[in-house]
């Protein structure tokens, strides 16, 4: 029997940065795990793009269902980007057990209004009052059934209000029981301020075009950042590859990535999904020699 992958809490305490790339489905999870990523991130923003709407339109059951599919195919710890937790403090009493039951290792909750607005994607935030967010964090912690399930509390107050307000919210959310804090920042110097004031454990997010990637990961780790999430690059790569493929197919040209290697890539897909193991079961049971 294969060994079970280490849990997220264990990974975070192991003395090295924990990298968790975006995954949106079981195949992406298998591919990420195959190259060695120890944890995975089911991002709401990217899932919203995948539906051709936004994260603001996603439901709890949609994300839970996506998590169930990923967890059925891959044993890496999976983090749920739960946006605003789908409700007020009372509603967290359903959100948290549902996420735990689906096999998520952690949940990320942020301090924006509900219903969430699409303007978040263009840098316009609508934050709830700090006491309400603190109450949501406290209820999330109280609702979990296992201390192995981690609560990641997020505030976007740096860019919407001020650094001081973001730090005050971070301190209050930690007092409420948050296991990790994620304080969104715009520049490298802001990450230093956050780390100096709040200490670890902190979550860091790689964002395209944000200009905040000048601090090397080892230094960020020494500052107290433990979890490193890329929430969008795999989706951007997938979007470009598919767009280029459809353009080529419509023009009657070979696909620019797999043209001439279709059979080899299909074989790689079969390896990713473990087709041979499934065929072996059929040979032992329902297929005649």
Protein Blocks (a to p, Z undefined) as FASTA:
>chain_A
ZZddddfklmmmnopacdddddfbfklmmmmmmnopabdcddfklmmmmnopafklpcfk
lmmmmmmmmmmmoccdcdddehjoopafklmmmmmmmmmmnopabdcddfbdcdddfklm
nopacdddfklmmmmmmmmmmmpmbfkbccddddfklmmmomklmmmmmmmmmmnopabd
cdddfbfklmmmmmmmnopaddddddehklpambcfklmmmnopabdcdfklmmmmmmmm
mmmmmmmmmnopacfklgoilmmmmmmmmmmnommmmmmmmmmmmpcZZ
